[in-house]
Amino acid sequence: MGQFIDYLQSFPPKHELLLVAHNAKAFDGVLVLQELLARKLKVEPVLQGAKILSVKVGNWKFIDSLMFLPMPLSAMPKSFGLDELKKGYWPFLANKPEYYQYEGPMLERELYCVSNMKSKAASDFNAWYEKQVSENYVFNFRRELIEYCISDVTILRQSCQAFRKLFKEVAGFDCMFN
């Protein structure tokens, strides 16, 4: 988180930045706020109980996209007509040091939290998983993690851009930054 804040501080002070995370109020926002407070920066948080709705620091504004787009990230491409984008699958239960250097056959299906998926999502996952296995796909943890993160960021960025454009056309202002 420190490197991220250092990067933000490299922008000219007058540069306005809108920083968006999906479900920031329950995860990313906490980490960001901790780092900002540790640096003794003047923060203006907007809270709802213990949940962080947004944080303003000078010309930076951190927001939770879930407040504007109450849907899973996987639903966003279809919602905004971003046909070329699709959220992939990640073995969340494998996010442990013993897997960080893993490169080999597909990890066990259970590591992808299939039991938590709705039936359609589980069916889609199983078809995808079986295809990977049948093609002897080589799973490289580090590469897959980077690709998964890039995909998530791309989906969120393009969805938020589309939402902001639509909202501004209808309402005449940018609801995410104002």
C-alpha positions as CSV (number, residue, x, y, z in Angstrom):
1,M,0.0,0.0,0.0
2,G,2.9,2.3,0.7
3,Q,4.2,2.1,-2.9
4,F,0.7,2.8,-4.1
5,I,0.5,6.0,-2.1
6,D,4.0,7.0,-3.1
7,Y,2.9,6.6,-6.7
8,L,-0.2,8.9,-6.1
9,Q,2.1,11.5,-4.5
10,S,4.2,11.6,-7.7
11,F,1.3,13.3,-9.5
12,P,1.3,17.1,-9.5
13,P,-0.7,18.4,-6.5
14,K,-3.4,20.1,-8.6
15,H,-4.1,16.8,-10.5
16,E,-7.5,15.5,-9.5
17,L,-7.6,11.7,-9.0
18,L,-10.6,9.4,-8.7
19,L,-9.6,6.1,-7.2
20,V,-12.2,3.3,-7.4
21,A,-12.3,-0.1,-5.7
22,H,-15.1,-2.5,-5.8
23,N,-16.3,-3.2,-2.2
24,A,-13.8,-0.7,-0.9
25,K,-15.9,-0.1,2.2
26,A,-15.1,-3.7,3.4
27,F,-11.6,-4.2,2.2
28,D,-9.4,-1.8,0.1
29,G,-10.8,1.3,1.8
30,V,-9.6,0.1,5.2
31,L,-6.0,-0.5,3.9
32,V,-5.9,2.8,2.1
33,L,-7.2,4.7,5.2
34,Q,-4.7,3.0,7.5
35,E,-1.8,4.0,5.2
36,L,-3.0,7.6,4.8
37,L,-3.4,8.0,8.6
38,A,0.0,6.4,9.2
39,R,1.5,9.1,6.9
40,K,-0.4,11.8,8.9
41,L,-2.1,13.1,5.7
42,K,-5.3,15.2,6.1
43,V,-8.1,12.8,5.3
44,E,-11.8,13.4,5.0
45,P,-13.5,10.1,5.3
46,V,-17.2,9.6,4.8
47,L,-18.3,6.7,7.0
48,Q,-21.5,4.7,7.5
49,G,-20.9,3.1,10.9
50,A,-17.6,1.3,10.5
51,K,-17.8,1.2,6.7
52,I,-15.8,3.6,4.6
53,L,-17.9,5.1,1.8
54,S,-15.3,7.4,0.5
55,V,-12.1,9.2,1.5
56,K,-10.9,12.5,0.3
57,V,-7.3,13.6,0.5
58,G,-6.6,16.9,-1.2
59,N,-7.4,16.4,-4.8
60,W,-7.7,12.6,-4.5
61,K,-11.0,10.9,-3.9
62,F,-11.2,7.2,-3.0
63,I,-14.7,5.6,-3.6
64,D,-16.4,2.3,-3.5
65,S,-17.9,1.4,-6.9
66,L,-20.4,-0.9,-5.2
67,M,-22.2,2.2,-3.9
68,F,-23.0,3.1,-7.5
69,L,-22.9,-0.3,-9.2
70,P,-24.5,-2.8,-6.8
71,M,-23.6,-5.9,-8.7
72,P,-20.7,-8.4,-8.8
73,L,-17.8,-7.4,-11.0
74,S,-18.6,-10.4,-13.2
75,A,-22.0,-8.8,-14.2
76,M,-20.5,-5.5,-15.3
77,P,-19.4,-6.4,-18.8
78,K,-22.8,-7.5,-19.8
79,S,-24.5,-4.5,-18.0
80,F,-22.4,-2.0,-19.9
81,G,-22.1,-3.8,-23.3
82,L,-18.5,-4.5,-22.8
83,D,-18.7,-7.7,-24.9
84,E,-14.9,-8.2,-25.2
85,L,-14.5,-8.4,-21.4
86,K,-15.2,-11.4,-19.2
87,K,-14.2,-12.0,-15.6
88,G,-12.2,-15.1,-15.3
89,Y,-11.8,-17.6,-12.4
90,W,-9.3,-17.5,-9.6
91,P,-8.5,-20.2,-7.0
92,F,-9.0,-17.9,-3.9
93,L,-8.3,-20.8,-1.5
94,A,-4.9,-21.2,-3.1
95,N,-3.8,-17.7,-2.1
96,K,-1.2,-19.0,0.4
97,P,2.6,-19.0,0.3
98,E,2.8,-22.7,-0.5
99,Y,1.2,-22.0,-3.9
100,Y,3.0,-18.7,-4.9
101,Q,5.6,-20.5,-6.9
102,Y,3.3,-23.2,-8.3
103,E,3.5,-24.1,-12.0
104,G,1.8,-27.3,-13.2
105,P,-1.5,-29.0,-13.8
106,M,-4.7,-27.1,-12.9
107,L,-5.2,-26.7,-9.2
108,E,-8.0,-28.7,-7.5
109,R,-11.5,-27.5,-8.4
110,E,-12.4,-26.9,-4.7
111,L,-9.8,-24.2,-4.5
112,Y,-12.0,-22.0,-6.8
113,C,-14.8,-21.9,-4.2
114,V,-17.2,-23.7,-6.6
115,S,-19.6,-24.5,-3.7
116,N,-20.2,-20.8,-3.2
117,M,-21.2,-20.2,-6.9
118,K,-24.8,-20.1,-8.1
119,S,-25.8,-23.0,-10.4
120,K,-25.3,-21.2,-13.7
121,A,-21.9,-19.8,-12.6
122,A,-20.8,-23.3,-11.3
123,S,-21.9,-24.9,-14.6
124,D,-19.9,-22.3,-16.6
125,F,-16.9,-22.8,-14.3
126,N,-17.1,-26.6,-14.6
127,A,-17.1,-26.4,-18.4
128,W,-14.2,-24.0,-18.4
129,Y,-12.3,-26.1,-15.8
130,E,-12.8,-29.4,-17.7
131,K,-11.6,-27.7,-20.9
132,Q,-8.4,-26.5,-19.2
133,V,-7.8,-30.0,-17.8
134,S,-8.5,-31.8,-21.1
135,E,-6.0,-29.5,-22.9
136,N,-3.4,-30.1,-20.2
137,Y,-3.3,-26.4,-19.4
138,V,-0.2,-25.4,-17.3
139,F,-1.3,-23.2,-14.4
140,N,1.3,-20.7,-13.4
141,F,0.3,-19.0,-10.2
142,R,2.1,-15.8,-10.6
143,R,1.1,-15.3,-14.3
144,E,-2.5,-16.2,-13.6
145,L,-2.7,-13.8,-10.6
146,I,-1.4,-10.9,-12.7
147,E,-3.7,-11.7,-15.5
148,Y,-6.7,-12.0,-13.1
149,C,-5.9,-8.7,-11.5
150,I,-5.5,-6.9,-14.8
151,S,-8.8,-8.3,-16.0
152,D,-10.6,-7.2,-12.8
153,V,-9.1,-3.7,-13.1
154,T,-10.0,-3.4,-16.8
155,I,-13.6,-4.5,-16.2
156,L,-14.0,-2.1,-13.3
157,R,-12.4,0.8,-15.1
158,Q,-14.3,0.4,-18.3
159,S,-17.6,-0.2,-16.4
160,C,-17.1,2.9,-14.3
161,Q,-16.3,5.0,-17.3
162,A,-19.4,3.8,-19.1
163,F,-21.5,4.4,-16.0
164,R,-20.1,7.9,-15.4
165,K,-20.7,8.8,-19.1
166,L,-24.3,7.6,-19.0
167,F,-25.0,9.3,-15.7
168,K,-23.5,12.6,-16.8
169,E,-25.6,12.5,-20.0
170,V,-28.8,12.1,-18.0
171,A,-28.1,14.1,-14.8
172,G,-25.6,16.6,-16.0
173,F,-22.9,15.9,-13.4
174,D,-20.4,13.3,-12.4
175,C,-21.8,11.4,-9.5
176,M,-18.6,9.6,-8.7
177,F,-16.4,12.6,-8.3
178,N,-18.8,15.2,-7.0
